[in-house]
């Protein structure tokens, strides 16, 4: 019951680092895997800041044998250890125990920095069961340990030392994070990117858990990064050399770009070495400057085709670009620094990109004309896709019950809330699902046979396929330029295929379509994969359901020991299930198991889908062979 009195004594004041432990999501975005690794990025950013400002040339990151603790060290100047004149504590202790404390606010110690909020070190400290900071300065080494943000004692002088630098060891708190196991590959990828963005800096990664050591060092900086992105995507470039600019000033601007035959636009942007996944002012400036430069070049050389409008999407199709800016006082959106909000940065980036790119195009006529040809092809393909998607959207916009696909068994309720569309493999399974479903909230759309592989196909070609066209009409949100997520007719879209290799393939084909052409549905958390059982296991009077062989063996080991009567049924497909069984195991919201489809790393997902579903069979062969030891007991 709510307190009827509300006075000053009801006000809670969180002191020191208590706010961080009380609401960690406010500081690191959450306590899942991304939040856990954000601790590494915060400490790493401090070492990067030293390197960025010319004070460090080497950074060493160690993932320890337990897989749950990390040490990050650099050969920078070392965090100050002298006593702060006002607070009467060592600067090292203040930095690790006080929010908004650091040497990056006045702009005297760092020209540019990623850690301007001054909370990174203290947040990591607050969320770690143990943190130990060691500093080498003035020929001596100092150490200070903490437990959950509280110093274990006073600053210690532990001996003589050569050189300067800082080393930070930390072990995340398992009472804060559900899982504290770090992903070595995730850390390695971030370190490699940092070495691209800060050319000349050597970054070493020791993975003690797996016994590996990686060294990253790139003298060509982001030019090498663009080439790596292109190679990872296995995209063929339409011109030989990439365009690269490096302009210093109050806002430093570095950019490198190349156009490929891929239909995707891959732009990676950074501010002071911090990845900005949601873009912001710097990306807006890049797009504006690039668009002006290319249009000016086309108009100067009379390359604008009559009757064809060139859009910014056409210009960016197939583009692989890395943009890195250095800003003295960056204004990030939140502590996770996902977006740059400085409005003054946009015209600076625009002004840097436009003249230099335009000049490069004029001076390099052959690659310039190859780029323009690529853009015109994209514009014509877009026009064809727009016409095709508009045709589907017209059906959707006027779709009463009679104009929806005939094989769609729709919900009886008109309200989208809690409604679900099951995309079901085959007419037989669709029939069982239609009989077993909750007719008020669950719609069933059966698909015949294997779904079209939409990888590398133009949208106009894709929409000629009846199954895909029916699916887009049933969804109601349109596709391509006509896409409008507010018109989606269902709250959830659930992929339901057999629990065998063929079913997994169909699910992969559908996910490829959604990722390439309806990605906002995935990003908004609308796409799910149902997990139907592959086995029914009757042990005595008890019935158990197993999704795969591993689950089957666990059930048998746990429940069948000492019992003689065990009946095992393997379903050949969903169509074999009685409607009641399908409801109890797969459709019933109270009992079923659903997997939400999420994109954690867009570039990696893009590469894997291209490997699995693209035209390059050699990439698919390598993918399979690299994972041969993971495959066992395959369905045939």
N, C-alpha and C positions, 0 to 999 in steps of 0.2 A: 504494500500500500504506500502511495506517495506521501512524503512528509508534508504536513499541512503548514508547517512554519518554514520560512526561507529567509535566512539571515546570514550574517558574515561568517558564522561558525560552519555553515554548510559549504563554504568555498574551499576547495582543495588546491593547495599550491604545490606543484611538483618542482623540486629543487635539483640543481646539478644536472645529472644525466638521467634522472628519473623519467622525464618526458619521453626520452628515446626508448627506454625499456617498456614504458606503458603503451606507446603508440609507435612501434618501429616502422609501420607502413608509411608514416608521414615523412620518414627520413630516407628509407631505402626502397620504397614502393611496394613492399610486401615481405613475407617471410618464406616464400617459396624458393625455388632454385634461382630465379633471377635476383631476388633480394639477397640470398646467401652470397652469390658471386659479386654482387654490388659491393660487398665489403672489400673484396680483392681490388676492385676498380678504384675505390676511394683511396686506399693506401698506395696503389700503383700510380694514381694521378699525381700524388705528391712527389714521387720520384721523377715522373715525367716532367713535372713543372721545373724541377732542377735541371733536367736535360734540355728542356725547351729554352731555358734562359742561359744556356751555355755553362752551367756549373757542374754538370755530370755527363759522363761519356759511356757509362755502363750501368745496367740495372740487372740484378739477379733475382729471379723468383723461384722459390722452392716449394713444391707440394710435398709434404712429408709422408713417411711411410703409412701413417694412419689414414691418409686421404682426407683428413678433417682439419688439418692445420697448415698454415702457410707462413712463409717468411719472405719478405720483400726488402731487398737492400740496394743501395746505390752508392756511388762514389762522389756524391754532391758535397755541399758545404757542411752538412750535419746540422740537425736542429739545435738551436741555441740552448745552452744548459745553465747560463748565468741566472741570477735572481732578478725577477721582475721588480722594478723599483716601486710599483704601486701595490701589487698583490703579494709581494714578499715570498713568492714561491718560484721554483725554477721554471724557465720558459717551457721546458720539455713537459713538465707536469701540467702546466696550464693548457698547453695545446691538446693534450690527451684527456683532459677532464672538464674542459669548459667549452660550451657551445659558442660558436662565433668568435673563436680566438685563433689568431694566426698572423702570419707576416705578409698577407696578400691584400690587405684592405687599402693601404695608402699608396700602393703602386711604386714604392721605393725599392723593394727587394725583388719584385718580379715584374718584368715588363708585361708579360701575358701569363695567364694561369688558368687551369681548369677548376681549381678548388677554392673559388672566391667566397663561398659561403662560410668557410671556416668551421665547418661542423664534421667534415669527413673523418679525421683521426679520432675525434671524441665519440662519434657514433659507432665506429668500429670497436672502440674500447668498451663502450657501454654494452654492446651486444656480444661480447666475448667473455668466456669463463676465465681466460688468461690472455694477457697481452704483455709482451716485453719489448721495450724500445731500447736499442743500443745506439750510441752516438760516438763517432770519432771526430774529435776536434782538438786543436792545439796540442797535438802529440799525445793525447790521452783518450781512453775509452770510458764511457759512462753508461750506466744501465739503470732502468727504472721499470718495475713490474707492476701490473694491475690485475685485479680480479673484479670482473663485471663493472669496470669503470672506476673502481676505488683503488688508490695506490696501496701496494703491499708494505711500503716503507718509504724511506727517503731515497733521493738520487744517490747512487753509489759510483765511486770512481774505481773501476775494476782493473786498471793497469795502463801501461803505455801502449800507444798504437801509432802506426804509420798512416799517413794520408788522412782523408776526411770522408765522412759519409754517414748514412743512417740505415739502420736495419730494424724492421718491425716484424715480430712474430705474433700471431694471434690464433686462437682456437675459438670458433663460434660457439655460442651458448645453445646447448640442446634443449633448454627450456623455452627458448625463443623460436628456434627453427625446428620444424618437424623432422627435417633431414639435414645433416651437416656434412654430407659427403660431397666434396668438390669434384667437378668434371674436368679432367685434365685437358681434354680436347677443347673445351670452351675457353679455358685459360690460355692455352697455346694459341688459339685463333686470335684472341684479343691482343696478346703480346706481339704476334706477327704484324697485326694491323698497326700497332703503335710504332713498330720499327719502320714501317712504310711512311708513316706520317711525320716521323722525326728522323730524317735521313742522317746517317752517320752514327746514330746512337746504337750501341750493341746491347741487345737484350737476351739474356740467357735464361732458359727454363729447365730446372731440374725437377723431374718427376720421380721422386724416390720410390713411390708406390709401384710404378711399372719399370723402374730402373732405366729410364731414358733421359737424355740430355739434348736439348734443342738450342741452337743459336740463331738469332735473327739479326740481320744487318743489311740494310739496303741503301746504297749510295745514291741510287736514282729516285728514291722516295716514292711519291705517289704514281709516277710513270710506271714503275715496276708493279705497283698495286693494281693499276688498271689492266695491265697485261695478265696478272694472276686471275683477276675476276673474269676476264675473257676466256682464259684457258680453263678455269673451273667450269664455266658455262659451256665450254666447247663450241663457242660461237665464232663463226668465220667473219673476220673483219672485212669491211668493204673498201678500206683504204689502208695503206701500209703503216704509216707512222701516226702516232697519236698527237693531238694538240695539247700542249702543256704551257701553263703560265705560272709565274712566280713573281708576285708584285709585293714589295714591302711598303710600309707606311703605317699610319695610325691603326689601320686595319690591314693586316697582312692577308693576302689572298693567294692560295695555291689551287690550281685546278688542272686536271688531266682528263681527256675524253677521247673516245673512239667509237665509231658507228659500226655495228655488226649486222648480219643478216637475221639475227634473232628478232622476235616480235616484242620483246620485253624492254622496259626502260629500267636500268639498274643504276641508281644514283646513291652513292654513299657520302654523307656529309658529316663534317666534324668541326667543332669549335674548340680551339686550344687543346686539340687531341681527344676531346670527348665526343663520342658518337651521338649524333642528334637524329634518332630514328624518325621523329615526327617533323623534321625539317625546321622551317622557320624563315627568318628574314634573309639569311644567307642563301638558302635554296631558291627563294623567290627572286633574289637578285641574279642568281645564276641563270634561271629560266628566262627572265626578261632580257638579259644581255645576250644570251645565246639566240633567242628568237629574233631579236633586232639585227644581229650580225648576219644571220643566215638569210633573212628576208631582204636585207640591204644588198647582199651579194647577188641573190637571185634577180632582184629588180635591176641592178646595175648591168648585169649580163643578159637581161631579157630572158630569163629561164622560168618565169612564172607561167604555168600552163593556163590557157584560157578556160574559163568555166569551172576551174577546180580551186577550191579554197584550201590553203595550207594552214593547219591548226598547230598549236603548240604540241599536241599529242603526236602529230605526224613527225614533227621535228625531233622529238625525243624517242620515237620508236627505234629500238635496236641500239640505243645509246648506252654505253657503259662509261660512267663518270665518277670521279672522286673529287670532292670539293673540301678543302681544308682552310679555315680562316682562323686568324689569331686576333683576338679582340682584348683590349686592355681591361674593360669593365663589362664582361658579358652578363646579360640578364637572362638567366635560364628559367624555364617553366618548371619550378619545383626542384627539390634536391636531386632527383634522378636525372636532371639535365637533359631531357629528351627533346627539347625544342628551344630555339634561340628567339628571344623576343625583342632584341635591339632593333628598332625601326631604322636607325641611321646606317645599319650595316647593308641593307638592301641596295641603296643607290651606289654605295662604294663597290660592292661586288658587281653590280650591273655595269658600272663605269670601267671596271677593270676587265671584265670578260668581253664586252661588246667590241671595243676598238681592236684589241689584240686578236680575237678570233676572226674578225672581219679582215684584218690585215693578213693573217695566216691563210685564209681562204683565197685572197687575191694573189698571194705569193706562191700558192701551191694549187695550181689550177686542176691538175689531174685528180688528186684526192678530193678537192672541193666539188668537182662535177660528179664524182662517185657518191659523195654524201648527198648532193642535191637529187640525184637519180633515186637514191634510197628513200628520200623523203617523199618524192612524188609517187613512188610505188606504194608507200604507206598511205598516202592521201587517197589514192584510187581504191586501195583495198578497204579503207575506212568507209568510203562512200558506198561501196558494194555491201559491206557489212551493215551499214546504217539502213540501207534499203531493205535488207533481209530482216534485220531485227525490228524495224518499224512495222513490217508485215505481221510478225509474231506479236508485237506489242498492241497492234490494233485489235487483234483477236482477244488479247488479254484485257484490254481496256473496256471492251464491250462484253466481257465474258460473264454472262448470266449462266445459270446451270446448264442450259442447252448448248452453249458454245464451248464448254470445257471439253477436253479429250474424252471420247466415249468410254474408254476403259478406266477412267478415273472414278473411283467410288468416293465421293466427297463426304465431308462432315455434314451432319444434319443441323448443327448450330451455325449461326452466322457470325458470332463473335470470334475473333482470332485468338483471344486469350486461351491458353492451354491447348490450342489445336495443334495437331501433328500430321505431317504428310510422310507416310512410309513409302519409299521407293523400293519396290520389291522385285527380286530376281525371278522372272518367269510367271506365266499365267497360272500354273498349278499352285505355286506358293501364294500368288496373289489371291486365288480363290479361297484358300484356307485363311489367309489374313483378313479378307473381307468378311468371312463368317465369324471369325474369332474376335474381331476388334470391338472397341467401344465406338459405336456409330456416331455418337454425339460429337466426339472430339478427334477421332482418328480417321484420316483419309488414306486410301490405298491406291497407288499407281503402279501396276505391274509393267515390267519392261521385258520385251522379248529378246532372248539370246544375249550375246555379248554386246555391250554398249560400244559405240563408236569411240575409237582412240582419237581424242581431240588435240593431242599434242602436235604442234607444228602445222595445224590446219587453220586456214582463215575462217573467220566467224561466218562469212557468207556460205562457205562450204559446209560448215558444221550444222547450220540451221536448215540445210536441205535434208538432213537426217530426220525421219519421222519421230523416232523415240526421243531425241533431244528436243525437237520442236514441241512435242507434247509436254515434256517436262517443264520447259520454259513457260508454256501457256498455263500449266497447272500452278506453277509458283506465283505467277501474276506480277512479278516485279520487273519484268522486261530484262533486257540484256544489252551489253554494249553501251552506246550513247543514250539509249532509252531506259537504262537501268534506274530504278527508283525503289530503294529498300522499304520505303513506307508503304508500298503497294504489295509487299509480300503477304500472301493469303494465309500463312501458317506461322505459328510461333516457333516451331521446331521442324526441321527437315531431317528425317532419319533414314539412313541407308541400311537396307535389310537384305542380305544375301546369304547363301548357304555357308556353313562353317567349314568349307573345304578350300582347296587351292583355287578352284574355278570361282568360287564365291569371293575369295580374297582378290582375285584378279578383277572381277566386276567392280568391287568396291574401289579398287585402285583407279580404274577407268573413270568412275564417277567423281572421285576426289580430284583427278586430273582436270576434269571439266570444271568443277567448282573453283579450283585454285586458279586456273587460267582465265576464266570468264565470269565467275560470280564470287570473286575473292571476298568482297565485303560481307557476304553471308557467313563465311568462315570467321572473319575478323570480329563480327558482332556476336559470335557464339551461337549461331543458329543451326549448324550442321553437326549431326551425331552419327555414330556407327553403332548399330545394334549388335549384340553378342548372343546369337542363338546357340543352343547346345548342339554339340556334335554327337554326344553319347547320352543315353539313358541307362542308369545303373540301378537295378532293383536288388537290394540286399535285404532278405527277409521280407518284412512288411514295409520297409522304407524305400523311397525312391529318391535318387540323387541325379543331378544334371551336371554334365561336364562339357565345357566349351571346347576343350582340345585334349590331346593325349596326356599332357602334363597334369591337367586337372583330374583326368580319369585315374591316373596312377596314384595321385594324392588321396583321392576318395577311397580307392580300394585299400590303400595302406592303412588308412585311418579307420574305416568302418567294416572292412571285409575280413579282418584277421579273426580266425577261429570260427567263422561262419561258413557253412558248406554251400548254401543256396545263393548263388550270385547270377543274375541274368543281365547280360550286357547287350544293349541295342545301339547300333551305329546308324544314324540317320543319313541316308543318301542325299537328302535335300529337304528343304522346308516344306515342299509339297507333300512329303510323306506324313507330316504331323497332322493330327486331328486339330480342328479349329480350337478346341478347348485347351489342348496341350500348347499350341502356339501362343494362346493368350496367357497361360500361366507362366510360361518360360521366357517369353520375348516381348509381348505387347503390354502386359499389365504394369503400369507405372510403379506399383508397390513392390514388385518382385523382379522386374527385368534389370538388365545391366546395359547401360549406354556409355559409350566413350565419346566425350566431346572432342571435336576436331579443332586443334589449335596450331598456329604457326609461331614457333619460337624463334626460328632464324629463317627469314624469307629467302636469303641467297642460298643457304644450304638446302632448303626445301626445293627451291627452283632447280638446283643442280641434280638432286636425287630424282625428281620427276623427269627431268630431261634424260638422265641415264636410263631410267626404267622404261620410259614411254617414247623416247625420241627415235629418230631414224638411224642413229649410229648404233649398230648392233655390237660393235666392239666395246663400246662403253658399257652396254648391258652385260656383256660377257665378263668384263673386268669386275663389275659390281657383284655379279653372282659368285665369281671365283674368290673374291676377297672375303665373301661371307659364307663360303662353302661349309666351314665347320659349324655354322649356326643352323644349318638345315639338317633335319633328321626326320625319319618316318614320314616322308612326303606322300601326299595323296596322289594316286595315279589312276 
